Amino acid sequence: MTAAIEARGLRKAFGNNVALDGVDFSIQEGRIVGLIGPNGAGKTTALKAILGLTPFDGELQVLGRNPHRDRHRLMQEVCFIADVAVLPRWIRVQQAIDYVAGVHPRFDRSKAEGFLARTSIKRTSRVRELSKGMLTQLHLSLVMAIDARLLVLDEPTLGLDLLYRKQFYDSLLNDYFDGNRTIVITTHQVEEVQNVLTDVMFLNHGRIALDCSMEHFEARYAEVMVHPEKLVAARALRPIHERQVFGRGVFLFDGIDRTQLAGLGEVRTPSIADLFVALIGPSSGSVQPSVEGTAQQGAAA
Amino acid sequence: MNTVNETIDNDFEPAAPSRMAAVVRPFYWSVRREIWEHRALWMAPLVAAALIVLSFLVNALHLPDNSRVLATVSAEQLHSIATGFYGAIAAIIALTMAVVTFFYCLDALYAERRDRSILFWKSLPVSDVTAVTSKLFVAAVVSPAITFVVIVATQLIILVLGTIIMTAMTGNSLALWPAGATLELTTVLLYSLVAQSLWFAPVTAWLIFVSSWVRRSPFMWALLVPAAIALVERVAFGSGYLASMLKFRNVQDFLETAFAAPGVVDTGTTARSDGFNLHLSVPERLIGAADPLHFLSSPHVWIGLAVAAALVVATIWMRRYREPL
């Protein structure tokens, strides 16, 4: 397997504010990687560097090219949606299709028209007349009709309703992902991508806090709803995070054998969101009453 | 890494003929996109032309006295009046277009940063060189071309309408057909538009550069910086060399460089006996005075083009490094 993205000592600072602090990572072809991090963690900066939108220090190769120097050549093989509001407001739907078909050698017009036919978007509408959801649908229709090797999605479902979000990830997997393409997604809606990702990467304060495959994630991390009488035994195994759910302790363990944990209570794979809170949250490592994540946890389990 | 490079080269370095297309197609579509976005580029001159035709009709039909006066003048005078009127048409439309192009340039690389659509444009395989040169092309080539077409079309419409009205009123229509002069006038018009585009290239490039550079108020910066340069020069060095260089790029000096005859625009003493011959003799004088050789041998033209080229390079660099506002 070859690397679609290879970063060595990738660094970017805005004055005294270090957005990326010399990170190393490598994303293999054919993976679907979730880049997760709190606001200001450096996600957007990393994506901008990958897409050639910003100069950077250190080494970065995307599909074998320097993205900032070779942006326009790279964009023949890379697609991205930076955020939902970037389509020019004056353009008509038909003009947007014509333009992308005109400049992009790997754009399949009939595919884009097929995606659009499933929506209620009119060809003669201007972008400014579309709702937020339609805007995203249009942008995704354009991008998914491009035969790209790398697709970068920055908060792709922001502003979409629940139905369309589900539909979006289904069609991303069924219509778009073919095992050869590489997809990088950043999102705050961690729960909805957990089953889509093959790899997950946590970014915090410009550094990588976690970089592993989902198989590895499932093997390594375990969450146990500990029986009240086993609390002391559970704490002896040094959980990386502990919280209270409905009066019961939920412990997160890193690299502890599951058979050993089974005696403490109910064992399951933690959600990415819970691990994220454990590793990056404001009081990571200490006991904190959980408010967020509790509701989703039931659904994820 | 090597294997990645090889596959890219095999897949994406097409043979020579399509490499040409790979340059021309994005450029062509970038120019089309500019015209989609900036509809004023063709709507404003059309509106100006429509107003000219309308006011001509109102004037001819409501004030038939003018037409009767025309019927009594000599063929030579009539020729002069017609040419003067065609010149006025050209001036009005060209001026409209100059204003529209001025604001087009200030908006060119500013609006896409302000509304963040630069992220969409940059997500497509269109280089910064193509993006910047296509905008310059619109300002320096497409805009004069539209001006030319609209002016000639308006002149033809006026010619046809004038002939019909004159024939209806007087029975004498031939006098309004100074065909030779019209052709000469069209040639001079074409020459003026090309020369003007070259002469004002540094101004065009400066405006586009400002639009790629400033974070707000491109209009203010576009005017303030040259003013500041002139002021600093005056205060610090007591000289007015740069200031005179900047001041030199005006219409008067353009006309005197492109039309090598002193006083071609000296219209102050021209007869103003009626509304028609306001700029009566200017086009006629320009026809005789067009001097491409003098224009092209003027160092000012070439200095201007060199400045424009430098500004374009700077703009391309800006496009690569600037991010949404």
Contacts between the chains, C-beta under 8 A, distances in Angstrom:
chain1	res1	chain2	res2	distance
A	2	B	3	6.1
A	2	B	4	5.4
A	3	B	4	7.8
A	6	B	1	7.5
A	48	B	323	7.8
A	51	B	122	7.6
A	51	B	123	7.4
A	52	B	122	7.7
A	53	B	119	7.3
A	53	B	122	6.1
A	53	B	323	6.8
A	54	B	323	6.6
A	55	B	321	6.7
A	61	B	1	6.6
A	61	B	4	7.9
A	63	B	4	6.2
A	63	B	8	6.4
A	64	B	1	5.9
A	64	B	4	3.5
A	64	B	5	4.6
A	64	B	8	5.6
A	65	B	8	7.3
A	68	B	320	7.6
A	71	B	122	6.8
A	71	B	127	7.6
A	71	B	128	7.7
A	71	B	320	7.8
A	72	B	125	5.1
A	72	B	126	5.9
A	72	B	127	3.8
A	72	B	128	7.3
A	72	B	130	7.5
A	73	B	12	7.0
A	73	B	125	6.9
A	74	B	125	7.9
A	75	B	122	7.6
A	75	B	123	6.4
A	75	B	124	5.8
A	75	B	125	4.1
A	75	B	126	7.7
A	76	B	12	5.8
A	76	B	125	4.4
A	77	B	8	7.5
A	77	B	12	7.1
A	79	B	123	6.7
A	80	B	123	5.0
A	81	B	123	7.6
A	82	B	116	7.9
A	82	B	119	4.0
A	82	B	120	7.7
A	82	B	123	7.0
A	83	B	116	7.9
A	83	B	119	7.6
A	85	B	116	6.1
A	86	B	116	5.1
A	86	B	117	5.6
A	86	B	118	7.9
A	86	B	119	4.2
A	86	B	120	4.5
A	87	B	117	6.7
A	87	B	120	5.5
A	88	B	37	7.1
A	88	B	112	7.4
A	88	B	115	6.6
A	88	B	117	3.8
A	88	B	120	6.5
A	88	B	121	8.0
A	89	B	115	6.2
A	89	B	117	7.6
A	90	B	36	7.5
A	90	B	37	5.4
A	91	B	33	7.9
A	91	B	36	6.9
A	91	B	37	7.4
A	92	B	36	7.7
A	95	B	33	7.5
A	95	B	36	5.4
A	98	B	29	7.8
A	99	B	29	5.6
A	99	B	32	7.5
A	99	B	33	5.5
A	100	B	124	6.6
A	102	B	25	6.1
A	102	B	26	7.5
A	102	B	28	7.1
A	102	B	29	3.4
A	102	B	32	7.5
A	103	B	25	6.6
A	103	B	26	4.5
A	103	B	29	5.0
A	103	B	30	7.4
A	103	B	124	5.3
A	103	B	125	6.4
A	103	B	126	5.3
A	104	B	124	5.9
A	104	B	125	6.1
A	105	B	22	7.3
A	105	B	125	7.5
A	139	B	120	7.9
A	143	B	123	7.9
